[in-house]
Amino acid sequence: MTEDRPSSPPSELGSTNQLRARISELENSVFGLQRRLSAYNQIFLQNPSPAIGYDPASLDILEANEGALTLYGYKREQLCALKLPELFGPGAMMDAGELAQELAKPVNTLGPVSHVTSSRRELVVRMVIFPAERDGRDTRILLIQDETRRQQVEEALRMSEERYREVFENANDVIYTLDTDQRFTYV
């Protein structure tokens, strides 16, 4: 004897299969978003280099990592209340329109340019810009390299070389240098 089971109407079976397919699509979508978010976190949030995320159309700062907060001396809320051009100092060497165009490009490098911190201290920075998608929005990530100290050291070296040259060129006495084997290297 066979049991009579109530059979599901064909329309319900189709809808169950469609529901399973839709659930599978959503799971794959969530997995993809998690992968992208993980990559974003590694590139942006976990990166020790200063980085700022911003909207390329409005130039609003959307977020900043710890390196950027330390470099500029702002709290996260303060920095995120600024527009990116507000970080540029008087020596930025670009007008506002040109700067906006450069910052809107998907991939770009800028620098050296002048930036200012929350305490109005001037920095010399180089920047690398690349696109990112965050919460479904087209954004840019700005990686910042502070070159202030390097530029100061280079300037000090130039000044020292200049003084050294001046001394040798204007000396009335014979000035010479010897190498370790006591051979003349400069007279």
Salt bridges, closest charged atoms under 4 A:
GLU25 OE1 - ARG22 NH1 3.15
ASP55 OD2 - ARG137 NH2 2.92
ASP60 OD1 - LYS83 NZ 2.62
GLU63 OE2 - ARG134 NE 3.22
GLU66 OE2 - ARG76 NH2 2.71
GLU102 OE2 - LYS105 NZ 3.17
GLU133 OE2 - ARG36 NH2 3.93
ASP138 OD1 - ARG140 NH1 2.97
GLU147 OE1 - ARG126 NE 2.95
GLU147 OE1 - ARG150 NH2 2.70
GLU154 OE2 - ARG150 NH1 2.28
GLU155 OE1 - ARG158 NH2 2.90
ASP179 OD2 - ARG183 NE 3.24
ASP181 OD2 - ARG183 NH2 2.96
